[in-house]
Amino acid sequence: MSSFKVKRGCTITLWEHIDRGGHHFRSSRSYSYVGSGWNDKASEAECDCGGGANY
């Protein structure tokens, strides 16, 4: 994943490994480029828009 868009009121969490393993990164804003630290390194993502997680 190189970029992502987050709707207002939502939060995305990226994990380094599947099953929510390793480092994680959480954001409530969109990124046109996540930076070299996370580019192509996320293995799992979760989006929460206030009503619980949406996978």
N, CA, C and O atoms as CSV, one atom per row, in Angstrom:
chain,resi,resn,atom,element,x,y,z
A,1,MET,N,N,0.845,-1.168,0.000
A,1,MET,CA,C,0.000,0.000,0.000
A,1,MET,C,C,0.891,1.232,0.000
A,1,MET,O,O,1.787,1.373,0.833
A,2,SER,N,N,0.633,2.099,-0.928
A,2,SER,CA,C,1.426,3.328,-1.025
A,2,SER,C,C,0.646,4.558,-0.570
A,2,SER,O,O,1.233,5.545,-0.128
A,3,SER,N,N,-0.681,4.494,-0.681
A,3,SER,CA,C,-1.526,5.620,-0.299
A,3,SER,C,C,-2.881,5.092,0.139
A,3,SER,O,O,-3.219,3.934,-0.106
A,4,PHE,N,N,-3.658,5.960,0.794
A,4,PHE,CA,C,-5.015,5.585,1.170
A,4,PHE,C,C,-5.837,6.845,1.405
A,4,PHE,O,O,-5.295,7.919,1.666
A,5,LYS,N,N,-7.149,6.692,1.307
A,5,LYS,CA,C,-8.076,7.792,1.543
A,5,LYS,C,C,-8.991,7.406,2.693
A,5,LYS,O,O,-9.569,6.319,2.699
A,6,VAL,N,N,-9.121,8.298,3.665
A,6,VAL,CA,C,-9.947,8.062,4.839
A,6,VAL,C,C,-11.089,9.078,4.847
A,6,VAL,O,O,-10.857,10.283,4.758
A,7,LYS,N,N,-12.308,8.588,4.954
A,7,LYS,CA,C,-13.468,9.481,5.029
A,7,LYS,C,C,-13.503,10.178,6.384
A,7,LYS,O,O,-12.983,9.663,7.373
A,8,ARG,N,N,-14.119,11.350,6.415
A,8,ARG,CA,C,-14.269,12.092,7.660
A,8,ARG,C,C,-14.984,11.238,8.697
A,8,ARG,O,O,-16.000,10.613,8.393
A,9,GLY,N,N,-14.469,11.208,9.898
A,9,GLY,CA,C,-15.060,10.434,10.976
A,9,GLY,C,C,-14.551,9.007,11.052
A,9,GLY,O,O,-14.955,8.254,11.939
A,10,CYS,N,N,-13.672,8.622,10.139
A,10,CYS,CA,C,-13.135,7.265,10.105
A,10,CYS,C,C,-11.660,7.250,10.496
A,10,CYS,O,O,-10.969,8.267,10.426
A,11,THR,N,N,-11.202,6.084,10.904
A,11,THR,CA,C,-9.796,5.866,11.232
A,11,THR,C,C,-9.355,4.569,10.582
A,11,THR,O,O,-10.073,3.570,10.628
A,12,ILE,N,N,-8.175,4.580,9.976
A,12,ILE,CA,C,-7.618,3.362,9.391
A,12,ILE,C,C,-6.420,2.928,10.226
A,12,ILE,O,O,-5.636,3.754,10.692
A,13,THR,N,N,-6.297,1.638,10.404
A,13,THR,CA,C,-5.135,1.073,11.085
A,13,THR,C,C,-4.488,0.076,10.142
A,13,THR,O,O,-5.159,-0.802,9.601
A,14,LEU,N,N,-3.193,0.211,9.947
A,14,LEU,CA,C,-2.401,-0.717,9.131
A,14,LEU,C,C,-1.512,-1.524,10.057
A,14,LEU,O,O,-0.965,-0.993,11.024
A,15,TRP,N,N,-1.368,-2.810,9.760
A,15,TRP,CA,C,-0.464,-3.668,10.508
A,15,TRP,C,C,0.621,-4.202,9.592
A,15,TRP,O,O,0.400,-4.437,8.404
A,16,GLU,N,N,1.777,-4.385,10.161
A,16,GLU,CA,C,2.929,-4.890,9.427
A,16,GLU,C,C,2.730,-6.346,8.992
A,16,GLU,O,O,3.151,-6.734,7.902
A,17,HIS,N,N,2.089,-7.145,9.843
A,17,HIS,CA,C,1.893,-8.568,9.573
A,17,HIS,C,C,0.408,-8.929,9.667
A,17,HIS,O,O,-0.377,-8.194,10.266
A,18,ILE,N,N,0.028,-10.061,9.076
A,18,ILE,CA,C,-1.351,-10.525,9.173
A,18,ILE,C,C,-1.698,-10.846,10.623
A,18,ILE,O,O,-0.811,-10.977,11.466
A,19,ASP,N,N,-2.972,-10.969,10.904
A,19,ASP,CA,C,-3.489,-11.222,12.252
A,19,ASP,C,C,-3.085,-10.119,13.220
A,19,ASP,O,O,-2.832,-10.371,14.398
A,20,ARG,N,N,-3.026,-8.875,12.697
A,20,ARG,CA,C,-2.707,-7.688,13.501
A,20,ARG,C,C,-1.366,-7.793,14.205
A,20,ARG,O,O,-1.220,-7.366,15.350
A,21,GLY,N,N,-0.401,-8.355,13.523
A,21,GLY,CA,C,0.920,-8.547,14.110
A,21,GLY,C,C,1.914,-7.460,13.739
A,21,GLY,O,O,1.736,-6.736,12.759
A,22,GLY,N,N,2.947,-7.363,14.533
A,22,GLY,CA,C,4.023,-6.417,14.273
A,22,GLY,C,C,3.623,-4.982,14.560
A,22,GLY,O,O,2.678,-4.725,15.306
A,23,HIS,N,N,4.344,-4.061,13.966
A,23,HIS,CA,C,4.079,-2.638,14.162
A,23,HIS,C,C,2.746,-2.259,13.527
A,23,HIS,O,O,2.280,-2.917,12.596
A,24,HIS,N,N,2.143,-1.201,14.034
A,24,HIS,CA,C,0.912,-0.704,13.423
A,24,HIS,C,C,0.977,0.808,13.260
A,24,HIS,O,O,1.758,1.489,13.924
A,25,PHE,N,N,0.149,1.311,12.370
A,25,PHE,CA,C,0.077,2.732,12.050
A,25,PHE,C,C,-1.395,3.102,11.976
A,25,PHE,O,O,-2.155,2.459,11.252
A,26,ARG,N,N,-1.808,4.118,12.705
A,26,ARG,CA,C,-3.213,4.524,12.743
A,26,ARG,C,C,-3.322,5.968,12.261
A,26,ARG,O,O,-2.504,6.816,12.616
A,27,SER,N,N,-4.347,6.237,11.443
A,27,SER,CA,C,-4.526,7.588,10.911
A,27,SER,C,C,-6.000,7.895,10.691
A,27,SER,O,O,-6.784,7.019,10.326
A,28,SER,N,N,-6.360,9.146,10.917
A,28,SER,CA,C,-7.714,9.604,10.614
A,28,SER,C,C,-7.689,10.591,9.448
A,28,SER,O,O,-8.670,11.294,9.202
A,29,ARG,N,N,-6.568,10.642,8.732
A,29,ARG,CA,C,-6.472,11.491,7.541
A,29,ARG,C,C,-5.908,10.686,6.383
A,29,ARG,O,O,-5.269,9.653,6.585
A,30,SER,N,N,-6.148,11.162,5.178
A,30,SER,CA,C,-5.673,10.491,3.965
A,30,SER,C,C,-4.203,10.803,3.716
A,30,SER,O,O,-3.696,11.840,4.144
A,31,TYR,N,N,-3.532,9.904,3.025
A,31,TYR,CA,C,-2.142,10.090,2.633
A,31,TYR,C,C,-2.009,9.802,1.147
A,31,TYR,O,O,-2.482,8.771,0.670
A,32,SER,N,N,-1.371,10.700,0.413
A,32,SER,CA,C,-1.097,10.438,-0.996
A,32,SER,C,C,0.144,9.565,-1.127
A,32,SER,O,O,0.337,8.911,-2.151
A,33,TYR,N,N,0.989,9.551,-0.094
A,33,TYR,CA,C,2.137,8.647,-0.023
A,33,TYR,C,C,2.428,8.406,1.446
A,33,TYR,O,O,2.602,9.361,2.203
A,34,VAL,N,N,2.484,7.171,1.858
A,34,VAL,CA,C,2.653,6.841,3.273
A,34,VAL,C,C,4.085,6.972,3.759
A,34,VAL,O,O,4.342,6.889,4.960
A,35,GLY,N,N,5.013,7.174,2.849
A,35,GLY,CA,C,6.414,7.292,3.220
A,35,GLY,C,C,7.130,5.962,3.115
A,35,GLY,O,O,6.494,4.910,3.043
A,36,SER,N,N,8.425,6.008,3.105
A,36,SER,CA,C,9.211,4.784,2.903
A,36,SER,C,C,9.076,3.795,4.054
A,36,SER,O,O,9.312,2.600,3.873
A,37,GLY,N,N,8.699,4.281,5.241
A,37,GLY,CA,C,8.543,3.397,6.390
A,37,GLY,C,C,7.380,2.426,6.263
A,37,GLY,O,O,7.415,1.347,6.854
A,38,TRP,N,N,6.341,2.788,5.499
A,38,TRP,CA,C,5.165,1.930,5.352
A,38,TRP,C,C,4.863,1.548,3.918
A,38,TRP,O,O,4.002,0.698,3.691
A,39,ASN,N,N,5.527,2.134,2.948
A,39,ASN,CA,C,5.255,1.826,1.544
A,39,ASN,C,C,5.467,0.341,1.264
A,39,ASN,O,O,6.563,-0.178,1.475
A,40,ASP,N,N,4.448,-0.332,0.801
A,40,ASP,CA,C,4.477,-1.765,0.459
A,40,ASP,C,C,4.831,-2.663,1.639
A,40,ASP,O,O,5.367,-3.754,1.439
A,41,LYS,N,N,4.542,-2.227,2.869
A,41,LYS,CA,C,4.871,-3.041,4.037
A,41,LYS,C,C,3.657,-3.452,4.856
A,41,LYS,O,O,3.781,-4.289,5.750
A,42,ALA,N,N,2.497,-2.890,4.578
A,42,ALA,CA,C,1.293,-3.240,5.335
A,42,ALA,C,C,0.721,-4.558,4.821
A,42,ALA,O,O,0.560,-4.743,3.615
A,43,SER,N,N,0.415,-5.469,5.738
A,43,SER,CA,C,-0.156,-6.765,5.375
A,43,SER,C,C,-1.618,-6.883,5.755
A,43,SER,O,O,-2.316,-7.777,5.277
A,44,GLU,N,N,-2.092,-5.979,6.621
A,44,GLU,CA,C,-3.491,-6.011,7.037
A,44,GLU,C,C,-3.947,-4.586,7.314
A,44,GLU,O,O,-3.165,-3.757,7.781
A,45,ALA,N,N,-5.215,-4.303,7.025
A,45,ALA,CA,C,-5.782,-2.980,7.258
A,45,ALA,C,C,-7.170,-3.114,7.865
A,45,ALA,O,O,-7.894,-4.066,7.576
A,46,GLU,N,N,-7.537,-2.155,8.708
A,46,GLU,CA,C,-8.855,-2.110,9.304
A,46,GLU,C,C,-9.334,-0.670,9.278
A,46,GLU,O,O,-8.576,0.240,9.615
A,47,CYS,N,N,-10.572,-0.452,8.885
A,47,CYS,CA,C,-11.167,0.880,8.882
A,47,CYS,C,C,-12.319,0.910,9.876
A,47,CYS,O,O,-13.204,0.055,9.842
A,48,ASP,N,N,-12.299,1.901,10.759
A,48,ASP,CA,C,-13.358,2.058,11.752
A,48,ASP,C,C,-14.021,3.416,11.545
A,48,ASP,O,O,-13.362,4.454,11.608
A,49,CYS,N,N,-15.315,3.399,11.301
A,49,CYS,CA,C,-16.069,4.644,11.082
A,49,CYS,C,C,-17.082,4.878,12.186
A,49,CYS,O,O,-18.169,5.399,11.936
A,50,GLY,N,N,-16.731,4.494,13.407
A,50,GLY,CA,C,-17.584,4.750,14.552
A,50,GLY,C,C,-18.580,3.658,14.869
A,50,GLY,O,O,-19.101,3.604,15.983
A,51,GLY,N,N,-18.853,2.800,13.929
A,51,GLY,CA,C,-19.800,1.718,14.154
A,51,GLY,C,C,-19.109,0.380,14.319
A,51,GLY,O,O,-19.742,-0.666,14.173
A,52,GLY,N,N,-17.822,0.396,14.620
A,52,GLY,CA,C,-17.051,-0.832,14.713
A,52,GLY,C,C,-16.181,-0.981,13.479
A,52,GLY,O,O,-16.310,-0.225,12.516
A,53,ALA,N,N,-15.321,-1.934,13.519
A,53,ALA,CA,C,-14.343,-2.123,12.431
A,53,ALA,C,C,-15.002,-2.664,11.178
A,53,ALA,O,O,-15.921,-3.481,11.242
A,54,ASN,N,N,-14.518,-2.197,10.041
A,54,ASN,CA,C,-14.916,-2.692,8.730
A,54,ASN,C,C,-13.664,-3.212,8.051
A,54,ASN,O,O,-12.751,-2.437,7.769
A,55,TYR,N,N,-13.603,-4.496,7.784
A,55,TYR,CA,C,-12.387,-5.097,7.219
A,55,TYR,C,C,-12.432,-5.075,5.715
A,55,TYR,O,O,-11.496,-5.537,5.062
